[in-house]
Amino acid sequence: MTRKIGRKASAITAAFALATFGLAACGSDDEDTNGDAPTEVDSDALEAALEEGGELTYWTWTPSGEAQADAFMEAYPNVTVDVVNAGTNEEQYTKLQNAIKAGSGAPDVAQIEYYAVPQFALTDSLLDLSQYGFGELEDQYTPGPWAGVTDGDSVYGLPQDSGPMALFYNEAIFKEAGIDEAPTTWEEFAEDAKTIHEWDDSVYITHDAGDAGFVTSMIWQAGGQPFSTTDGTNVSIDFSDEGTQKFTSMWDELIKDDLISPIAGWSNEWYQALNQGKIASLITGAWMPGNLISGVEDTAGDWRVAPMPTYDGTAANSENGGSAQAVVKQTENPELAAAFLKWLNNSEESIDIFLESGGFPSTTADLEDEEFLADAPEYFGGQNINEVLAQGATEVLTGWEYLPYQVYANSVFGDTVGKAYTGDTTLDDGLAAWQDSLIEYGSGQGFTVNE
């Protein structure tokens, strides 16, 4: 997986703006240069910074954040870490962008999803950690998450977790409907969707109310590559590629035939439907088990995990979700912030805390760990679910890229592709409208955008 963040940040920083949030670009005239570290710094400087100590602010929404910070401060008593939940994804990104624009108020370290890393890196808002030897850590992470935080030799963060996709399904519902095994192809999935809805028209095989992250992950898994960026400023967007068409032709039929629940994910109605057995499966990232265990208690023991269905029987996967931590360039203590980040996402102690909270690792050592692979939660009927999920991480297709303004792109998804879920248009027409919108926006922000 290659995500080209681009090396021409200075060429577009002044022009680039997150219009959906009403925010100016990071490289505004009033931005100072706090956090500009020397081009080459010995990694021993990080240990020295830990010894000297200081105060850091860490923005995160991960449930393990407080416990990880406490363990860090116990190990390094000269450092104080203030953990702040500034909101999840776009809510936090808005606050972060505002602080960057203002030149003060940004955290030293921030959690940023992989799709959003290019947008902040491109506008020169994140510290390049390669100067601290972080590039030498590459082989400790799976390829997808690592590509999500790097551009060439530049390293803009360290992966926290990964989200290889899988099919989480309620085996009890499938069997009651007369289906003995999980589908292995999307053709079988479509057949099972009909079988389940005919068995009980209040039950759907899955849900989808129109989510940008889900759709792009599904296009990725189908082999689509609608986005590409070269040199930071030259962008291509094309939703007519073969992989995209594989997904839309399959999914459009399910929507048209009313075989997909229109309930929005993470809503109260969604949790209720899962608990009542009205949604029979979820197509999502490997970080999902903890959410099911804590939020869908009424169907405990019924759930299982299967590999993603494919189009031709050949194993293929994509990522859905997942985050990194990055050092914000505004920090006044870059070496201490980098040292904390390295401990956070590279130390065994911290990663163990993260895994205990239900996180799914991005580190190869943990994905290959026998104890991790042998985990057999009662919630999933004693299945060794991590064997399935870890295998899925090895099957992620390479070549996927996000737009350098993907945060904005996702925010306008509902205005275009979202209409396909209300019967007003097809997915193909919705994607074409999304493409036109993204071309217009990108061109207005200083990018050269091609179809």
Secondary structure, 3 states (H helix, E strand, C coil): CCCCCCCCHHHHCCCCCEHHHCECCCCCCCCCCCCCCCCCCCCHHHHHHHHHCEEEEEECCCCCHHHHHHHHHHHCCCEEEEEECCCCHHHHHHHHHHHHHHCCCCCCEEEEEHHHHHHHHHCCCECCHHHHCHHHHHHHECHHHHHCCEECCEECCEECECCEEEEEEEHHHHHHCCCCCCCCEHHHHHHHHHHHHHHCCCCECCECCCCHHHHHHHHHHCCCCCEEEECCCEEEECCCCHHHHHHHHHHHHHHHCCCCECCCCCCHHHHHHHHCCCECEEEEECCCHHHHHHHCHHHCCCEEEECCCECCCCCCECECCCEEEEEECCCCCHHHHHHHHHHHHHCHHHHHHHHHCCCCECEHHHHCCHHHHCCCCHHHCCCCHHHHHHHHHCCECCCCCCCCCHHHHHHCHHHHHHHHHCCCCCHHHHHHHHHHHHHHHHHHCCCEEEC
